[in-house]
């Protein structure tokens, strides 16, 4: 019973942690060059940020993922930068 309660609590908290807004996601190498200059990764309403980061890291180990607000072009400090392993 405790395990089920913990799983439900974690699931609810993860849903609350999804940032709201529109974001532009960029993968860069260690020198700051965009790894996909002709592709624009966009997460609308905060959905898809995590899956996009995972996909970019799987395709480019060692990349640095940066997330920007689509409207203000400011980097979201709570979400980026993230270094892929």
Protein Blocks (a to p, Z undefined) as FASTA:
>chain_A
ZZmmmmmmmmmmmmmmpccdddddddddfkopafblmbccddehhiaklmmmmmmmmmmg
hiacddddfklopacfklpccddZZ
